[in-house]
Amino acid sequence: DVYKRQQGLGEPLVKLLEYLGLKYELKAYTSREEWAADKAALNTPFPNLPYLKVGDKTLTESEAIAYFLVFHANRTDLFGANNDERVQATAVRGVVTDLTRDLSAFLWDCLLYTS
């Protein structure tokens, strides 16, 4: 099932929620049909997984959710103490994003061609 394979996509956000000490509730989808029913009701321009609902606000895209959580917890120090650190953090984030994308593509290829 595709949702079980993608289960780890939200894990970095869960770790961030725990690090920031924010309360949260996880919803795990077990079928495409279950996700399709909720997806239509998200009322967001980019309905996908993972998503975050806070009050009447729904956010998607992992990076946007992470930014929101940091701002919500009033922990902007995590972005760096000054402009030089913020630029360095942005560069590291870009490298990690590239590595994650490339590793994911490699692993998906392995799954597709070994199944």
C-alpha positions as CSV (number, residue, x, y, z in Angstrom):
1,D,0.0,0.0,0.0
2,V,1.4,3.4,-1.0
3,Y,0.5,5.1,2.3
4,K,2.4,2.5,4.3
5,R,5.4,3.1,2.1
6,Q,5.1,6.9,2.5
7,Q,4.6,6.6,6.3
8,G,8.0,8.1,7.0
9,L,7.3,11.4,5.1
10,G,5.9,13.1,8.1
11,E,8.4,11.7,10.6
12,P,10.7,14.7,10.6
13,L,7.7,16.9,11.4
14,V,6.8,14.6,14.3
15,K,10.3,14.9,15.6
16,L,10.1,18.7,15.3
17,L,6.7,18.8,17.2
18,E,8.3,16.7,20.0
19,Y,11.4,18.8,20.1
20,L,9.3,22.0,20.3
21,G,7.1,20.5,23.0
22,L,3.9,21.0,20.9
23,K,0.9,18.8,21.3
24,Y,-0.3,17.0,18.2
25,E,-2.5,14.2,17.0
26,L,-1.5,11.9,14.2
27,K,-3.8,10.5,11.6
28,A,-2.6,7.5,9.7
29,Y,-4.3,6.6,6.4
30,T,-4.6,2.9,5.6
31,S,-6.2,3.2,2.2
32,R,-6.4,5.4,-0.9
33,E,-10.2,5.7,-0.4
34,E,-9.8,7.0,3.2
35,W,-7.2,9.6,2.1
36,A,-9.4,10.6,-0.9
37,A,-12.4,11.3,1.3
38,D,-10.3,13.6,3.6
39,K,-8.3,15.2,0.8
40,A,-11.4,16.7,-0.8
41,A,-12.3,18.4,2.5
42,L,-8.9,19.9,3.3
43,N,-9.8,23.1,1.5
44,T,-6.2,24.0,0.6
45,P,-4.6,24.7,-2.8
46,F,-2.1,21.9,-2.4
47,P,-3.9,19.0,-0.7
48,N,-1.3,16.3,0.0
49,L,0.5,14.4,2.7
50,P,1.7,15.4,5.2
51,Y,-0.7,18.1,6.3
52,L,-1.2,20.1,9.4
53,K,-4.6,21.4,10.7
54,V,-4.5,24.2,13.3
55,G,-8.0,25.6,14.0
56,D,-9.5,26.4,10.6
57,K,-6.1,26.6,8.9
58,T,-4.7,23.7,6.9
59,L,-1.1,23.6,5.8
60,T,0.6,21.3,3.4
61,E,4.2,20.9,2.2
62,S,6.7,19.7,4.8
63,E,8.9,22.8,4.7
64,A,6.0,25.2,5.1
65,I,4.7,23.1,8.0
66,A,8.1,23.1,9.7
67,Y,8.4,26.9,9.3
68,F,4.9,27.3,10.8
69,L,5.7,25.1,13.8
70,V,8.9,27.1,14.5
71,F,7.1,30.4,14.3
72,H,4.1,29.0,16.3
73,A,6.5,27.8,19.1
74,N,8.3,31.2,19.0
75,R,11.6,29.5,18.3
76,T,12.9,31.5,15.4
77,D,16.4,31.1,17.0
78,L,16.3,27.7,15.3
79,F,16.8,29.6,12.0
80,G,20.0,31.1,13.2
81,A,21.1,33.9,15.6
82,N,22.2,36.2,12.8
83,N,22.1,36.6,9.0
84,D,25.2,34.6,8.4
85,E,23.8,31.6,10.4
86,R,20.5,31.9,8.6
87,V,22.2,31.8,5.2
88,Q,24.3,28.8,6.4
89,A,21.2,27.0,7.7
90,T,19.4,27.6,4.4
91,A,22.4,26.1,2.5
92,V,22.4,23.0,4.7
93,R,18.6,22.7,4.3
94,G,19.1,22.8,0.5
95,V,21.7,20.0,0.6
96,V,19.5,17.8,2.9
97,T,16.6,18.4,0.6
98,D,18.6,17.3,-2.4
99,L,20.0,14.3,-0.7
100,T,16.5,13.2,0.5
101,R,15.1,13.6,-3.0
102,D,17.9,11.6,-4.6
103,L,17.8,8.9,-1.9
104,S,14.0,8.6,-2.2
105,A,14.2,8.3,-6.0
106,F,16.9,5.6,-5.6
107,L,14.9,3.6,-3.0
108,W,11.7,3.8,-5.1
109,D,13.6,2.5,-8.1
110,C,14.9,-0.4,-6.0
111,L,11.3,-1.1,-4.8
112,L,9.9,-1.0,-8.3
113,Y,12.5,-3.2,-9.9
114,T,12.8,-5.7,-7.2
115,S,9.1,-6.3,-6.6
